[in-house]
Amino acid sequence: MTKLRRRLEGKVAIVTGAGTRGAGIGNGRATATLFAREGAEVVLVDVELAHAEETRAAIIAEGGIASVFEADVTNDEQCKELVEFTTTEYRRLDILDNNVGNSHRATVTEIDPVDWDSIMELNVKSMMLTSRYAIPAMKQNGGGSIINIASIASLRASKSTVYTASKAAVIGLTKSMAGDHGREGIRVNAISPGPVFTPMVAWRLSDEMRVHRSKTTALGTEGTPWDVAWAAVYLASDESRWVTGSVVTVDGGSSILSRHAYTDEEMR
């Protein structure tokens, strides 16, 4: 295990999408785990409470501090209640990690407008809603850090047009929020993961496809949720005190190469 420096000691964090569906570990659980290991008190948010409870149990087993909160983060009132719960339970809020997201493979001529709206709500609107209530709470403590999970899909075409469009919107939202709230001590950055192997994509990836994904990166390997989580730790910590409006690409160099899978299986 990488030596920990307790870089988030005394901070309180919200991680959305903190549960994992299926075997293994996803980006949200990995991020929440590292936040706790680095000293943060973490509120674990998931639309299915049982998944958040599993993450909490793992954190508590390591001696960390975590609470769970069941919420649909596309719902304005539930996002408000989430922040109110956090500030009541822990008296402050320093970090918000917006990690929820989904994909729908279709072109603009194929996708149902209902499905388009659903993906946009989950991937983009949710980040606006959580931030809408987190920012005032952070201001009370002199500032904070918001981390939005985007994707390298925002940088190039894919077979999931709505996913690509939504992740490009996340980056636009990130930069606008950073500009709007920087003078209030709020830093806002994004992480764009590449071909990371998570339970979310495992069910649709054969061994052959995983080998192919690895070959689309400059480093020749797949990423893991821990790679995304370590980037989040940096952006959450005071080490990134002068970093805002930035996009940290965590993709093994996939986005700098011309060859790629051109499928939604390579996302996140």
C-alpha positions in Angstrom: 0.0 0.0 0.0 1.2 3.5 -0.8 2.3 5.3 2.3 -0.4 7.7 3.5 0.3 11.2 4.6 -3.2 12.1 6.2 -3.5 14.9 3.6 -7.2 15.3 4.3 -7.1 15.3 8.1 -9.8 17.4 9.5 -11.8 17.7 6.3 -15.3 16.4 5.5 -16.1 15.0 2.1 -19.2 13.9 0.2 -18.7 11.2 -2.4 -21.7 10.5 -4.7 -21.9 7.1 -6.4 -20.0 5.7 -3.5 -21.3 2.2 -3.8 -20.3 -0.5 -6.2 -22.7 -2.8 -8.2 -21.3 -6.2 -8.7 -18.0 -7.7 -7.7 -14.9 -5.6 -7.4 -14.5 -1.9 -6.7 -15.6 1.2 -8.6 -14.3 4.7 -8.8 -16.6 6.0 -6.1 -15.8 3.4 -3.6 -12.0 3.7 -4.3 -12.2 7.4 -3.9 -14.2 7.3 -0.7 -11.8 4.7 0.7 -8.7 6.8 0.0 -10.3 9.9 1.3 -11.0 8.1 4.6 -7.5 6.7 4.7 -6.1 10.2 4.2 -8.0 11.4 7.3 -11.3 12.7 5.9 -14.7 12.0 7.4 -16.8 10.8 4.4 -20.5 10.9 3.6 -21.2 8.1 1.2 -24.1 8.8 -1.2 -25.8 6.3 -3.4 -29.3 5.8 -4.8 -29.2 2.2 -3.4 -28.3 2.4 0.3 -27.1 -1.2 0.5 -24.2 -0.4 -1.8 -23.1 2.6 0.2 -23.4 0.5 3.4 -20.9 -1.9 1.9 -18.4 0.9 1.3 -18.9 2.2 4.8 -18.3 -1.2 6.3 -15.0 -1.5 4.5 -14.0 2.0 5.7 -15.0 1.4 9.3 -13.0 -1.9 9.2 -9.9 0.1 8.5 -10.6 2.6 11.3 -12.0 5.3 9.1 -15.1 7.5 9.7 -18.0 7.4 7.3 -21.8 7.9 7.1 -24.2 6.8 4.5 -26.9 8.8 2.8 -29.5 7.5 0.3 -30.2 10.0 -2.4 -31.1 10.5 -6.0 -28.8 13.3 -6.9 -30.9 14.3 -9.9 -33.5 15.5 -7.3 -33.0 19.0 -6.0 -34.6 18.5 -2.6 -32.6 15.4 -1.9 -29.4 17.2 -2.8 -30.3 20.0 -0.4 -31.1 17.3 2.3 -27.7 15.7 1.6 -25.7 18.8 2.4 -27.9 19.6 5.4 -27.2 16.2 6.8 -23.5 16.5 6.2 -23.2 19.9 7.9 -25.4 18.8 10.8 -23.5 15.6 11.3 -20.0 16.9 10.8 -20.4 20.7 11.2 -18.6 21.5 7.9 -18.1 20.5 4.3 -14.8 20.7 2.5 -14.9 18.3 -0.4 -17.5 17.2 -3.0 -16.7 14.4 -5.4 -19.3 14.2 -8.1 -18.9 10.6 -9.3 -22.3 9.4 -10.7 -22.8 8.7 -14.3 -24.1 6.3 -17.0 -24.0 5.7 -20.7 -26.4 4.8 -23.5 -25.0 3.6 -26.8 -26.9 5.2 -29.6 -26.5 7.9 -32.3 -28.8 11.0 -32.3 -31.0 9.3 -34.9 -31.4 6.2 -32.7 -31.7 7.5 -29.2 -35.1 8.2 -27.6 -35.3 11.8 -26.2 -36.4 10.3 -22.9 -33.1 8.4 -22.7 -31.2 11.5 -23.8 -32.7 13.5 -21.0 -32.1 10.8 -18.4 -28.4 10.5 -19.2 -28.0 14.3 -19.2 -29.8 14.6 -15.9 -27.6 12.0 -14.2 -24.3 13.0 -15.8 -24.6 16.8 -15.7 -27.6 18.1 -13.8 -26.7 16.1 -10.7 -23.4 17.9 -10.5 -25.1 21.2 -10.7 -27.6 20.3 -8.0 -25.0 19.0 -5.5 -22.8 21.9 -6.1 -25.7 24.3 -5.7 -26.0 23.4 -2.0 -22.4 22.4 -1.3 -20.8 25.8 -2.3 -22.6 27.9 0.3 -21.7 25.3 3.0 -18.1 25.4 1.9 -18.0 29.2 1.9 -18.8 29.1 5.6 -15.4 27.4 6.2 -13.4 29.6 3.9 -13.6 27.4 0.8 -13.5 23.9 -0.5 -12.8 21.6 -3.4 -15.3 20.2 -5.9 -14.2 17.3 -8.2 -16.3 16.4 -11.2 -15.8 13.1 -12.9 -15.7 13.6 -16.7 -14.2 11.2 -19.3 -11.8 11.2 -22.2 -15.0 10.6 -24.2 -15.3 14.4 -24.0 -12.2 14.7 -26.2 -13.2 12.5 -29.1 -16.1 10.8 -30.8 -17.7 7.6 -29.5 -20.7 5.4 -30.2 -22.5 6.8 -27.2 -23.3 10.3 -28.4 -25.2 11.4 -25.4 -22.3 10.2 -23.1 -19.8 12.2 -25.1 -22.0 15.3 -25.1 -22.7 15.0 -21.3 -19.0 14.6 -20.4 -18.1 17.6 -22.6 -20.8 19.5 -20.7 -19.2 18.4 -17.4 -15.9 20.0 -18.4 -17.7 23.2 -19.4 -19.6 23.3 -16.1 -16.4 22.7 -14.2 -14.6 25.6 -15.8 -17.6 28.0 -15.4 -18.0 27.1 -11.7 -14.3 27.5 -11.1 -14.5 31.0 -12.6 -17.7 31.9 -10.8 -16.6 30.8 -7.3 -12.8 31.1 -7.2 -12.9 34.3 -5.2 -15.0 32.6 -2.6 -12.3 30.0 -2.0 -14.0 27.3 -4.0 -11.8 25.3 -6.3 -13.5 23.2 -9.1 -11.7 20.6 -11.2 -12.5 17.6 -13.3 -10.9 14.2 -13.8 -11.2 12.5 -17.2 -10.6 8.8 -16.8 -9.8 6.6 -19.8 -10.1 2.8 -20.1 -10.5 2.0 -16.4 -11.7 -1.5 -15.5 -14.7 -1.3 -13.1 -17.7 -3.4 -12.3 -19.7 -0.9 -14.4 -18.0 -2.1 -17.5 -16.8 -5.6 -16.5 -20.0 -7.4 -17.6 -19.7 -6.3 -21.2 -15.9 -6.8 -21.6 -14.4 -10.1 -22.8 -10.8 -10.9 -22.1 -10.0 -10.1 -25.7 -11.7 -6.7 -25.4 -9.7 -5.9 -22.3 -6.4 -6.7 -24.1 -7.5 -4.4 -27.0 -8.3 -1.6 -24.5 -4.9 -1.9 -23.0 -3.4 -1.5 -26.5 -5.2 1.7 -27.0 -3.1 3.4 -24.2 0.4 4.7 -24.5 1.4 2.7 -21.4 -0.2 -0.5 -22.7 -2.2 -1.2 -19.6 -5.7 -0.7 -18.3 -6.4 1.7 -15.5 -7.9 0.8 -12.1 -10.3 2.8 -9.9 -7.4 3.5 -7.6 -5.7 5.6 -10.4 -8.8 7.8 -10.5 -9.0 7.9 -6.7 -5.4 9.1 -6.2 -6.1 12.0 -8.6 -9.1 12.9 -6.6 -7.0 12.8 -3.4 -4.6 15.3 -4.9 -7.4 17.6 -6.1 -9.1 17.4 -2.7 -6.0 18.2 -0.7 -4.2 21.5 0.0 -1.4 20.3 -2.3 -3.6 21.5 -5.2 -4.4 24.9 -3.5 -3.5 26.8 -6.8 -5.3 24.4 -9.2 -8.8 25.2 -10.4 -10.7 25.0 -13.6 -8.4 22.2 -14.7 -9.0 18.8 -16.2 -6.7 16.0 -15.0 -6.6 13.2 -17.6 -6.1 9.8 -16.1 -6.0 7.5 -19.1 -2.6 5.9 -19.5 -2.0 8.2 -22.5 -5.0 6.9 -24.4 -6.1 10.3 -25.5 -2.8 11.2 -27.1 -2.9 8.3 -29.5 -4.9 8.2 -32.7 -6.0 4.6 -32.3 -8.9 3.8 -29.9 -11.7 1.4 -29.6 -14.5 3.8 -30.6 -16.9 2.0 -28.3 -18.5 3.0 -25.0 -16.8 0.0 -23.4 -13.6 2.1 -23.1 -15.2 4.8 -21.0 -14.7 5.2 -17.3 
